[in-house]
Amino acid sequence: MLTVIQKEQKLSSYSLNAVSAEFLGEQKEDVHHSMIGDLFEGSAESRRRLAVYCLKDAYLPMRLMDKLLCMYNYVEMARVTGTPINFLLNRGQMIKVQSQLLRKAGQCGFVMPTLPKTETSNDKFDGATVLDPRQGFYPQPIATLDFASLYPSIMMAHNLCYCTLLKPEQARDLQPEEYTKTPNGCYFLKSSRRRGLLPMILEELLAARKRAKKAMAEESDPLTKSVLNGRQLALKISANSVYGFTGATVGVLPCLDISSSVTAFGRTMIEHTKQMVQDNFCIEKGYAHDAEVIYGDTDSVMVKFGVDDIAEAMRLGQQAADMVSATFAKPIKLEFEKVYCPYLLMNKKRYAGLYWTNPDKYDKLDAKGIETVRRDNCGLARHLVDMSLRTILIDKSVPKAIELVQKAVSDLLQNKIDLSLLVITKSLGKGAHAEDYSAKQAHVELAERMRKRDPTTAPGSGDRVPYVICAGAKNAKAYERSEDPLYALENNKSIDAGYYIEHQLQLPLLRIFGPIMGNDDKAQSVLFNGDHTRKVHTPTQEGGALAKFVTKSLRCKGCKAVIKQGMLCEHCQKEKAAEVVVGQMQDFQQKEQEYNRLWTQCQRCQGSLLEPVICSNRDCDIFYRRAKARKDVQLAQEQLSRLKLDW
């Protein structure tokens, strides 16, 4: 089940708890392996908790398989592609195309050759066209015109296949209407002479995708609809991978004449679409504005028609799609799919906007190439990017978005950010030891330090290592300052706010605010410099390298004067004692209430309000909050213990 989830879903964590919380809305009580023996040898209640933990390890994957329709999807894919299910799980896209090609070749009386595999190849061909983006923030509607299954459609329309490829001398012996000459100078028989195997395979895949899309349209349950959407996307990827199969120079059956012809057709079609739209939708032809193609990707173009009304932009987009489609061979079709309004174009393959298919209400906030799911970005970066986009695009308030970022930067500098938002996770993919890696990396070095502290709880090969970057010496490398979040919390280690601002927040936020404010320098000055960055709080570290050489002085809680013992100086003892005591008691009560609230929430999750919380699920939102709340209560108790008043 882990393999299925990793292949099909993009999540920040693939632990059973994280995946179950995402799709099922429930989790298990995560028992650390070091506690299993004690629970088993304890009371009947502790053994019950251990039994529930083990049962849920088996029960939750079965629930996930049922909820995500995994068997249905894989059986359907196996049936369409003629590939065993275990191949679908453990191998890539190429085996699907190879299986279909073998099956179709047998049906049509062809034999598929077996070529010797080569490890490397210097053969190259030009890829797809990506038109230069006109970066900026567009409050007007931007119509998006997409080619439906562009590369498969090109292969079907022009009958591109191994069995239809001609040599130049063979083409000279045929009539011009019997073959197609591609933009890069290759020759292929037309379907009137011989139908290619690859076009027939693509027709079957696209027919299966059409059935999946029809079932998705009839479904009302949101999760089932998303699963069916995953099925049709998987079939789309399988269809697109037929082109990749021919272009893989170290693959099973490479043929660069086919793949380079496909991309050559694609490039000419994108340029043709851009030219037609700009030539026909202009003031000279009676329109109110000149249409402008602001960006074009592999199979789509973004058009600004200059109108302010979304319904009018949709009408013009549909008109443009129909006009351009009429100039291409079937089944190539340019479709009007959606309108973005407003639209933020950051760079090639990086944009965001409100997605409209109905002029009355937007469907969703759509973002491409944005740091919202990458696990090497901390949660704070993902949260700020998401909230900034929502504030700019949905609330249409750039000042409010700037204020949001400034407050987060200020809170980070004052150590007010929840530690769980600063955790970065990376996998020990090559091994558990530092010698397995050519360069020093933060998570690898941390794993080594954790192994020295306690070998029984240290992460092993393949495990994901959560870490935070703590403050350190002036020129210390990041890998020297990485630390286990729980260890950093318990030992009052100061988080390096500068590292998080420079390496985690700046780049993704400048991509958003740079085009809006005019340039990155201005955005950086407003977001990361100014009055909101002047107040900095650094907690006192416990047990640091200099701890044995310094003495921590006590200060009066009333006037901050240095004192030898207690909590108040002689003056404040007489003048402010009651005020300070009430303030300290209120602070202690607030922190105790917060800790009790989190503790009770964890008890409800584990199913018992009478048993202590032993859950070690670090993917849980409140794990680090609970640890910090416990630490805050301990510190507040220490402060109260300094109160020695004679009433």
C-alpha positions as CSV (number, residue, x, y, z in Angstrom):
1,M,0.0,0.0,0.0
2,L,2.9,2.3,0.7
3,T,4.1,1.9,-2.9
4,V,0.7,2.7,-4.2
5,I,0.4,5.9,-2.1
6,Q,3.9,7.1,-3.0
7,K,3.2,6.6,-6.8
8,E,-0.2,8.2,-6.9
9,Q,-0.3,10.9,-4.1
10,K,1.9,13.9,-3.4
11,L,2.0,14.3,0.4
12,S,4.4,15.9,2.8
13,S,4.7,12.6,4.7
14,Y,3.9,9.0,3.8
15,S,3.7,7.6,7.3
16,L,0.6,5.5,8.0
17,N,-0.7,8.1,10.4
18,A,-0.2,11.0,8.0
19,V,-1.9,9.2,5.1
20,S,-4.8,7.9,7.3
21,A,-5.4,11.4,8.6
22,E,-5.4,12.8,5.1
23,F,-7.9,10.3,3.5
24,L,-9.7,8.7,6.4
25,G,-9.8,11.4,9.0
26,E,-8.4,9.1,11.7
27,Q,-5.1,7.9,13.1
28,K,-3.6,5.3,15.4
29,E,-1.9,5.8,18.7
30,D,1.8,5.7,17.6
31,V,3.7,3.6,20.1
32,H,7.5,3.9,19.9
33,H,9.2,0.6,19.4
34,S,11.2,1.0,22.6
35,M,8.0,1.0,24.7
36,I,6.5,-2.2,23.2
37,G,8.2,-4.6,25.6
38,D,7.1,-2.5,28.6
39,L,3.5,-2.3,27.4
40,F,3.4,-6.1,26.8
41,E,4.7,-6.9,30.3
42,G,2.5,-4.3,32.0
43,S,-1.2,-4.5,32.8
44,A,-4.2,-5.7,30.8
45,E,-5.0,-2.2,29.8
46,S,-1.4,-1.6,28.5
47,R,-1.6,-4.8,26.5
48,R,-5.0,-3.7,25.1
49,R,-3.3,-0.5,23.8
50,L,-0.6,-2.5,22.2
51,A,-3.2,-4.8,20.6
52,V,-5.1,-1.8,19.2
53,Y,-1.8,-0.4,17.9
54,C,-1.0,-3.7,16.1
55,L,-4.6,-4.1,14.8
56,K,-4.7,-0.6,13.3
57,D,-1.4,-1.3,11.5
58,A,-3.3,-3.9,9.5
59,Y,-6.8,-2.3,9.5
60,L,-5.9,1.2,8.3
61,P,-4.1,0.1,5.1
62,M,-7.2,-2.1,4.2
63,R,-9.4,1.0,4.8
64,L,-7.2,3.1,2.6
65,M,-7.2,0.5,-0.2
66,D,-11.0,0.4,-0.1
67,K,-11.4,4.2,0.2
68,L,-9.0,5.0,-2.7
69,L,-10.4,2.3,-5.0
70,C,-6.9,1.0,-5.5
71,M,-7.8,-2.5,-6.7
72,Y,-10.4,-1.1,-9.1
73,N,-7.9,1.3,-10.6
74,Y,-5.1,-1.2,-11.0
75,V,-7.3,-3.9,-12.4
76,E,-8.6,-1.4,-15.0
77,M,-5.1,-0.3,-15.8
78,A,-3.9,-3.9,-16.1
79,R,-6.8,-4.8,-18.4
80,V,-6.3,-1.8,-20.7
81,T,-2.5,-2.2,-20.9
82,G,-2.2,-6.0,-20.7
83,T,0.3,-5.6,-17.9
84,P,0.4,-7.7,-14.6
85,I,-0.6,-5.7,-11.5
86,N,2.8,-6.3,-9.8
87,F,4.5,-4.7,-12.9
88,L,2.3,-1.7,-12.5
89,L,3.4,-1.3,-8.9
90,N,7.1,-2.0,-9.3
91,R,8.0,-0.8,-12.8
92,G,7.6,2.4,-14.8
93,Q,5.6,3.5,-17.7
94,M,7.7,1.8,-20.4
95,I,6.5,-1.7,-19.5
96,K,2.9,-0.7,-20.2
97,V,3.7,0.5,-23.7
98,Q,5.8,-2.5,-24.4
99,S,3.0,-4.9,-23.3
100,Q,0.5,-3.0,-25.4
101,L,2.8,-3.0,-28.4
102,L,3.4,-6.8,-28.1
103,R,-0.3,-7.5,-27.9
104,K,-1.2,-5.2,-30.8
105,A,1.7,-6.5,-32.9
106,G,0.5,-10.1,-32.4
107,Q,-3.1,-9.2,-33.4
108,C,-1.9,-7.4,-36.6
109,G,0.7,-10.0,-37.7
110,F,3.8,-8.1,-36.8
111,V,6.9,-9.3,-34.8
112,M,8.5,-6.9,-32.3
113,P,12.3,-7.0,-32.4
114,T,14.5,-7.3,-29.3
115,L,17.3,-4.7,-29.5
116,P,20.5,-4.9,-27.5
117,K,20.3,-2.4,-24.6
118,T,22.8,0.5,-24.6
119,E,23.8,2.2,-21.3
120,T,24.3,5.6,-22.8
121,S,23.5,7.4,-26.0
122,N,24.4,10.9,-27.4
123,D,21.4,11.1,-29.7
124,K,19.3,14.1,-29.0
125,F,16.3,15.9,-30.4
126,D,14.6,19.3,-29.9
127,G,11.8,19.2,-27.2
128,A,8.6,21.2,-26.8
129,T,8.2,24.9,-27.1
130,V,7.7,27.0,-24.0
131,L,6.9,30.6,-25.0
132,D,8.6,33.3,-22.9
133,P,6.3,34.4,-20.1
134,R,5.3,38.0,-19.7
135,Q,5.7,38.0,-16.0
136,G,3.3,40.0,-13.9
137,F,0.0,40.2,-12.0
138,Y,-3.1,40.3,-14.3
139,P,-6.4,41.4,-12.7
140,Q,-8.2,40.8,-16.1
141,P,-9.4,37.4,-17.2
142,I,-6.8,35.2,-18.9
143,A,-8.3,32.5,-21.2
144,T,-6.5,29.2,-21.4
145,L,-6.5,27.2,-24.6
146,D,-5.4,23.6,-24.3
147,F,-4.7,20.9,-26.8
148,A,-6.6,17.8,-25.9
149,S,-3.9,15.0,-25.4
150,L,-1.5,16.8,-27.7
151,Y,1.2,14.3,-28.4
152,P,-1.2,11.3,-28.7
153,S,-3.4,13.3,-31.0
154,I,-0.4,14.2,-33.2
155,M,0.6,10.5,-33.4
156,M,-2.9,9.5,-34.4
157,A,-3.5,12.4,-36.8
158,H,-0.3,11.8,-38.7
159,N,-0.1,8.0,-38.3
160,L,3.3,8.1,-36.7
161,C,4.5,4.6,-35.9
162,Y,7.4,2.2,-36.3
163,C,5.6,0.3,-39.1
164,T,4.7,3.5,-41.1
165,L,8.2,5.1,-41.0
166,L,9.7,5.5,-44.5
167,K,13.1,6.1,-45.7
168,P,13.5,9.1,-48.1
169,E,14.0,6.9,-51.1
170,Q,10.9,4.9,-50.2
171,A,8.9,8.1,-50.1
172,R,10.0,9.1,-53.6
173,D,8.4,6.0,-55.0
174,L,5.0,7.0,-53.6
175,Q,2.4,9.6,-54.5
176,P,2.5,12.8,-52.3
177,E,-1.0,12.1,-50.9
178,E,0.2,8.6,-49.6
179,Y,2.7,9.9,-47.1
180,T,3.2,12.7,-44.6
181,K,6.4,14.8,-44.4
182,T,7.0,16.0,-40.9
183,P,8.4,19.5,-40.0
184,N,11.8,17.9,-39.2
185,G,12.0,16.0,-42.5
186,C,10.9,12.5,-41.7
187,Y,8.4,10.5,-43.8
188,F,5.4,8.4,-42.6
189,L,2.7,6.5,-44.5
190,K,-0.8,7.8,-44.2
191,S,-3.5,5.7,-42.5
192,S,-5.1,5.2,-45.9
193,R,-2.2,2.9,-46.8
194,R,-1.5,1.3,-43.4
195,R,-2.8,2.0,-39.9
196,G,0.0,2.3,-37.4
197,L,0.2,0.2,-34.2
198,L,0.9,3.1,-31.9
199,P,-2.1,5.1,-33.1
200,M,-4.4,2.1,-32.4
201,I,-2.9,1.7,-28.9
202,L,-3.5,5.4,-28.2
203,E,-7.1,5.1,-29.4
204,E,-7.8,2.4,-26.8
205,L,-6.1,4.3,-24.0
206,L,-8.0,7.5,-24.8
207,A,-11.3,5.6,-25.0
208,A,-10.6,4.1,-21.5
209,R,-9.9,7.6,-20.3
210,K,-13.1,8.9,-21.7
211,R,-15.0,6.2,-19.8
212,A,-13.3,7.2,-16.6
213,K,-14.1,10.9,-17.1
214,K,-17.8,10.0,-17.8
215,A,-17.9,8.0,-14.5
216,M,-16.3,11.0,-12.7
217,A,-18.9,13.4,-14.0
218,E,-21.7,11.1,-12.7
219,E,-20.1,10.7,-9.2
220,S,-21.3,12.9,-6.4
221,D,-18.9,11.9,-3.6
222,P,-15.9,14.2,-3.6
223,L,-13.3,11.6,-2.6
224,T,-14.5,9.0,-5.1
225,K,-14.5,11.7,-7.7
226,S,-10.9,12.6,-6.9
227,V,-10.0,8.8,-7.2
228,L,-11.7,8.6,-10.6
229,N,-9.8,11.7,-11.6
230,G,-6.6,9.9,-10.6
231,R,-7.6,7.0,-12.8
232,Q,-8.2,9.2,-15.9
233,L,-4.9,11.1,-15.2
234,A,-3.1,7.7,-15.0
235,L,-4.5,6.8,-18.4
236,K,-3.5,10.2,-19.7
237,I,0.0,9.6,-18.5
238,S,0.0,6.2,-20.1
239,A,-1.0,7.7,-23.4
240,N,1.6,10.4,-23.2
241,S,4.3,7.9,-22.3
242,V,3.9,6.2,-25.7
243,Y,5.7,9.3,-27.1
244,G,8.3,8.9,-24.3
245,F,8.7,5.2,-25.1
246,T,9.9,6.1,-28.7
247,G,12.2,8.9,-27.4
248,A,14.0,6.9,-24.6
249,T,17.4,6.4,-26.2
250,V,18.3,3.7,-23.7
251,G,14.9,2.1,-23.8
252,V,13.4,-1.1,-25.3
253,L,12.7,0.2,-28.8
254,P,13.9,3.8,-29.3
255,C,13.0,5.6,-32.5
256,L,14.0,9.3,-32.5
257,D,12.4,9.8,-35.9
258,I,9.0,9.4,-34.3
259,S,9.6,11.4,-31.1
260,S,11.4,14.2,-32.8
261,S,8.5,14.4,-35.4
262,V,6.0,14.6,-32.6
263,T,7.8,17.5,-30.9
264,A,8.3,19.2,-34.2
265,F,4.6,19.1,-34.9
266,G,3.9,20.4,-31.4
267,R,6.3,23.4,-31.8
268,T,4.7,24.5,-35.1
269,M,1.2,24.1,-33.7
270,I,1.9,26.3,-30.6
271,E,3.5,29.0,-32.8
272,H,0.6,28.7,-35.3
273,T,-2.0,29.0,-32.5
274,K,-0.2,32.1,-31.1
275,Q,-0.1,33.7,-34.5
276,M,-3.7,33.0,-35.4
277,V,-5.1,34.3,-32.1
278,Q,-3.1,37.5,-32.3
279,D,-3.8,38.1,-36.0
280,N,-7.6,37.5,-35.8
281,F,-8.6,38.9,-32.4
282,C,-7.4,42.4,-32.8
283,I,-8.7,46.0,-33.2
284,E,-8.2,45.7,-37.0
285,K,-10.7,42.9,-37.1
286,G,-13.4,44.8,-35.2
287,Y,-12.6,43.7,-31.6
288,A,-12.3,46.2,-28.8
289,H,-8.7,45.1,-27.8
290,D,-5.7,43.4,-29.4
291,A,-5.4,39.8,-28.0
292,E,-2.0,39.0,-26.5
293,V,-0.6,35.6,-25.8
294,I,1.2,36.1,-22.5
295,Y,2.5,32.6,-22.1
296,G,2.6,29.3,-23.9
297,D,3.6,25.9,-22.5
298,T,4.0,22.5,-24.2
299,D,0.3,22.0,-25.0
300,S,-1.4,25.3,-24.0
301,V,-1.5,29.0,-24.5
302,M,-2.7,31.8,-22.1
303,V,-4.5,34.6,-23.9
304,K,-5.3,38.1,-22.6
305,F,-8.2,39.3,-24.8
306,G,-8.2,42.7,-22.9
307,V,-11.8,42.4,-21.7
308,D,-12.8,42.7,-18.0
309,D,-15.8,40.4,-18.0
310,I,-15.2,36.7,-17.4
311,A,-18.2,35.5,-19.4
312,E,-16.9,37.6,-22.4
313,A,-13.4,36.1,-22.0
314,M,-14.9,32.6,-22.1
315,R,-16.9,33.4,-25.2
316,L,-13.8,34.7,-27.0
317,G,-11.7,31.8,-25.8
318,Q,-14.2,29.3,-27.2
319,Q,-14.4,31.2,-30.4
320,A,-10.6,31.2,-30.7
321,A,-10.4,27.5,-29.9
322,D,-12.9,26.6,-32.6
323,M,-11.2,28.7,-35.2
324,V,-7.7,27.3,-34.6
325,S,-9.0,23.7,-34.3
326,A,-10.5,23.9,-37.8
327,T,-7.0,24.3,-39.2
328,F,-5.6,21.0,-37.8
329,A,-6.1,17.4,-38.9
330,K,-8.4,15.3,-36.7
331,P,-8.3,14.2,-33.9
332,I,-6.2,17.2,-33.0
333,K,-8.4,19.7,-31.1
334,L,-7.7,22.9,-29.3
335,E,-10.1,23.3,-26.4
336,F,-11.1,26.2,-24.4
337,E,-10.9,24.9,-20.9
338,K,-10.8,27.6,-18.3
339,V,-10.3,31.3,-17.4
340,Y,-7.9,32.5,-14.8
341,C,-8.9,35.7,-13.0
342,P,-6.9,37.2,-11.4
343,Y,-3.7,35.6,-12.7
344,L,-0.2,35.7,-11.3
345,L,2.5,34.7,-13.8
346,M,5.9,34.2,-12.0
347,N,8.0,32.3,-14.5
348,K,8.1,29.4,-16.9
349,K,5.9,26.6,-15.4
350,R,5.2,28.8,-12.3
351,Y,1.8,30.5,-12.1
352,A,-1.3,30.7,-10.0
353,G,-4.8,32.0,-10.4
354,L,-8.5,31.6,-9.6
355,Y,-9.8,28.8,-11.9
356,W,-13.1,29.6,-13.6
357,T,-15.2,27.3,-15.7
358,N,-18.5,29.0,-14.8
359,P,-18.7,32.8,-15.0
360,D,-20.8,32.9,-11.8
361,K,-18.3,31.4,-9.3
362,Y,-14.7,30.3,-9.4
363,D,-13.9,26.5,-9.0
364,K,-10.7,26.6,-7.0
365,L,-7.3,28.3,-6.6
366,D,-5.0,26.6,-9.1
367,A,-1.2,26.8,-8.7
368,K,1.6,25.2,-10.7
369,G,5.2,24.9,-9.7
370,I,4.7,26.5,-6.3
371,E,6.4,25.2,-3.1
372,T,3.3,23.9,-1.3
373,V,4.0,20.2,-1.1
374,R,7.7,19.8,-1.2
375,R,9.0,18.3,2.0
376,D,12.4,20.0,1.8
377,N,10.4,23.2,2.4
378,C,9.3,23.7,6.0
379,G,5.6,24.0,6.9
380,L,5.9,27.7,7.5
381,A,7.0,28.3,3.9
382,R,4.1,26.2,2.5
383,H,1.6,27.9,4.8
384,L,2.8,31.4,3.9
385,V,2.8,30.7,0.2
386,D,-0.7,29.2,0.4
387,M,-2.1,32.1,2.5
388,S,-0.4,34.8,0.4
389,L,-1.9,33.4,-2.8
390,R,-5.4,33.1,-1.2
391,T,-5.2,36.7,0.1
392,I,-4.0,38.1,-3.2
393,L,-6.2,36.1,-5.5
394,I,-9.4,35.5,-3.5
395,D,-9.5,38.5,-1.1
396,K,-7.8,40.7,-3.8
397,S,-5.8,42.4,-1.1
398,V,-2.0,42.7,-1.7
399,P,-1.5,45.0,1.4
400,K,-3.1,42.3,3.6
401,A,-0.9,39.6,2.1
402,I,2.2,41.8,2.8
403,E,1.0,42.3,6.4
404,L,0.6,38.6,6.8
405,V,4.1,37.8,5.7
406,Q,5.6,40.7,7.8
407,K,3.8,39.3,10.9
408,A,5.1,35.8,10.3
409,V,8.7,37.2,9.8
410,S,8.4,39.2,13.0
411,D,7.0,36.1,15.0
412,L,9.9,34.0,13.6
413,L,12.5,36.5,14.8
414,Q,10.8,36.6,18.3
415,N,10.6,32.8,18.6
416,K,6.8,32.8,18.5
417,I,6.3,30.3,15.6
418,D,5.1,26.8,16.4
419,L,8.1,24.5,16.0
420,S,6.1,22.0,13.9
421,L,6.0,24.6,11.2
422,L,9.8,24.9,11.1
423,V,10.5,21.1,10.8
424,I,12.2,20.0,7.5
425,T,12.2,16.3,6.6
426,K,14.5,14.4,4.3
427,S,15.1,10.7,3.7
428,L,18.2,8.6,4.4
429,G,17.9,7.2,0.9
430,K,21.5,6.0,0.3
431,G,22.1,4.6,3.8
432,A,22.0,5.4,7.5
433,H,25.7,6.4,7.9
434,A,27.6,9.6,6.8
435,E,30.1,7.6,4.8
436,D,27.3,6.6,2.4
437,Y,27.1,10.2,1.1
438,S,29.7,12.1,-0.9
439,A,28.7,15.5,0.7
440,K,27.8,16.4,4.2
441,Q,24.0,16.9,4.6
442,A,22.0,18.3,7.5
443,H,19.8,15.2,8.0
444,V,22.7,12.7,7.6
445,E,24.9,14.5,10.2
446,L,22.0,14.7,12.6
447,A,21.3,11.0,12.3
448,E,25.0,10.4,13.2
449,R,24.7,12.6,16.3
450,M,21.4,10.9,17.3
451,R,23.1,7.5,16.9
452,K,25.8,8.6,19.4
453,R,23.2,9.8,21.9
454,D,21.0,6.7,21.7
455,P,21.6,4.0,19.1
456,T,18.3,2.3,19.8
457,T,16.2,5.3,18.7
458,A,18.4,6.6,15.9
459,P,16.9,6.7,12.4
460,G,17.9,3.9,10.0
461,S,18.3,3.6,6.2
462,G,15.2,4.7,4.3
463,D,13.8,6.6,7.3
464,R,12.7,10.2,7.0
465,V,14.7,12.4,9.4
466,P,12.9,15.5,10.8
467,Y,15.2,18.4,11.8
468,V,15.4,22.1,12.5
469,I,18.3,24.5,12.0
470,C,19.5,26.0,15.3
471,A,21.6,29.1,15.9
472,G,25.3,28.4,16.1
473,A,28.8,29.9,15.6
474,K,29.1,32.7,13.1
475,N,30.5,30.6,10.2
476,A,29.1,27.2,11.2
477,K,27.6,25.2,8.3
478,A,23.9,24.3,8.3
479,Y,24.7,20.6,8.6
480,E,26.6,21.4,11.9
481,R,23.5,23.2,13.3
482,S,20.8,20.7,12.3
483,E,19.0,19.3,15.4
484,D,16.2,16.9,16.3
485,P,13.1,19.2,16.9
486,L,12.3,17.5,20.3
487,Y,15.8,17.7,21.5
488,A,16.0,21.4,20.5
489,L,12.7,22.1,22.3
490,E,13.7,20.3,25.5
491,N,17.1,22.0,25.6
492,N,15.9,25.5,24.7
493,K,18.0,25.6,21.6
494,S,17.5,28.8,19.7
495,I,16.2,28.5,16.1
496,D,18.2,30.2,13.4
497,A,15.6,32.6,12.2
498,G,18.0,34.1,9.6
499,Y,18.5,30.7,8.0
500,Y,14.8,30.1,7.6
501,I,14.2,33.6,6.2
502,E,17.1,33.4,3.7
503,H,16.8,29.7,2.6
504,Q,13.2,28.8,3.2
505,L,11.0,31.9,2.9
506,Q,12.7,34.4,0.6
507,L,12.8,32.5,-2.7
508,P,9.1,31.3,-2.8
509,L,7.7,34.5,-1.5
510,L,9.8,36.7,-3.8
511,R,8.5,34.7,-6.7
512,I,5.0,35.7,-5.7
513,F,5.5,39.3,-4.6
514,G,8.3,40.3,-7.1
515,P,6.0,40.5,-10.2
516,I,3.3,42.3,-8.2
517,M,5.7,44.9,-6.7
518,G,7.7,45.4,-9.8
519,N,11.0,43.7,-8.9
520,D,12.5,41.4,-6.3
521,D,14.6,44.1,-4.6
522,K,11.5,46.1,-3.7
523,A,9.7,43.0,-2.5
524,Q,12.6,41.9,-0.4
525,S,12.9,45.4,1.2
526,V,9.2,45.5,2.2
527,L,8.9,41.9,3.3
528,F,12.2,41.1,5.0
529,N,13.5,44.5,6.2
530,G,11.9,47.3,8.2
531,D,10.4,47.9,11.6
532,H,8.9,44.4,11.9
533,T,12.4,42.9,11.9
534,R,13.9,45.0,14.7
535,K,12.7,43.0,17.7
536,V,14.5,39.7,18.1
537,H,14.2,37.2,21.0
538,T,16.8,34.5,21.6
539,P,16.0,31.9,24.3
540,T,18.7,31.0,26.8
541,Q,20.2,27.7,25.8
542,E,20.5,25.0,28.4
543,G,23.7,23.0,28.7
544,G,25.6,24.8,25.9
545,A,29.4,24.8,25.3
546,L,29.8,27.9,27.5
547,A,27.3,27.0,30.2
548,K,30.0,25.7,32.6
549,F,31.9,29.0,32.3
550,V,29.1,31.4,33.0
551,T,26.7,32.1,35.8
552,K,23.1,32.9,35.1
553,S,22.0,36.0,37.1
554,L,18.5,36.4,38.6
555,R,16.5,39.5,37.8
556,C,13.6,41.1,39.6
557,K,10.3,40.4,37.9
558,G,9.1,43.9,38.7
559,C,12.0,46.2,37.7
560,K,14.5,43.8,36.0
561,A,17.3,44.7,38.5
562,V,19.9,42.0,39.3
563,I,19.1,40.1,42.5
564,K,20.7,37.3,44.4
565,Q,17.7,35.2,45.2
566,G,13.9,35.1,45.1
567,M,11.8,36.9,42.5
568,L,11.6,40.5,43.6
569,C,14.0,43.1,44.9
570,E,13.4,44.8,48.2
571,H,11.7,47.8,46.6
572,C,9.3,45.7,44.4
573,Q,8.6,43.4,47.4
574,K,7.0,46.3,49.1
575,E,5.4,48.1,46.1
576,K,4.6,45.6,43.4
577,A,4.4,42.2,45.2
578,A,0.7,41.6,44.7
579,E,0.8,42.8,41.0
580,V,3.7,40.5,40.2
581,V,2.2,37.5,42.0
582,V,-1.1,37.8,40.2
583,G,0.6,38.2,36.9
584,Q,2.8,35.1,37.4
585,M,-0.2,33.1,38.6
586,Q,-2.3,34.1,35.6
587,D,0.6,33.2,33.3
588,F,1.0,29.8,34.9
589,Q,-2.7,29.1,34.7
590,Q,-2.9,30.0,31.0
591,K,0.1,27.7,30.2
592,E,-1.3,24.9,32.3
593,Q,-4.7,25.2,30.6
594,E,-3.1,25.1,27.2
595,Y,-1.1,22.0,28.2
596,N,-4.2,20.3,29.7
597,R,-6.2,21.0,26.5
598,L,-3.6,19.4,24.3
599,W,-3.1,16.5,26.7
600,T,-6.9,15.8,26.7
601,Q,-7.0,16.1,22.9
602,C,-4.4,13.4,22.7
603,Q,-6.2,11.2,25.2
604,R,-9.4,11.4,23.2
605,C,-7.4,10.4,20.1
606,Q,-6.0,7.3,21.9
607,G,-9.5,6.4,23.1
608,S,-9.0,6.7,26.9
609,L,-9.2,9.7,29.2
610,L,-7.7,7.7,32.1
611,E,-4.4,6.5,30.6
612,P,-1.3,8.6,30.1
613,V,-0.3,9.8,26.6
614,I,2.5,7.8,25.1
615,C,2.0,8.7,21.4
616,S,5.1,9.5,19.5
617,N,3.5,10.5,16.2
618,R,5.7,13.4,14.9
619,D,3.4,13.9,11.9
620,C,0.6,15.0,14.2
621,D,0.0,18.8,14.3
622,I,0.0,19.0,18.1
623,F,3.0,16.7,18.9
624,Y,5.5,19.5,19.2
625,R,2.9,22.0,20.6
626,R,2.3,19.5,23.4
627,A,6.0,19.2,24.1
628,K,6.4,23.0,24.1
629,A,3.4,23.4,26.3
630,R,4.9,21.0,28.8
631,K,8.2,22.9,28.7
632,D,6.4,26.2,29.3
633,V,4.5,24.8,32.3
634,Q,7.8,23.6,33.8
635,L,9.4,27.0,33.3
636,A,6.4,28.7,34.8
637,Q,6.5,26.4,37.8
638,E,10.2,27.3,38.3
639,Q,9.3,31.0,38.3
640,L,6.6,30.4,40.9
641,S,9.0,28.5,43.1
642,R,11.1,31.6,43.4
643,L,8.2,33.4,45.1
644,K,9.0,33.6,48.8
645,L,6.7,36.2,50.3
646,D,5.8,36.8,53.9
647,W,2.1,37.6,53.8
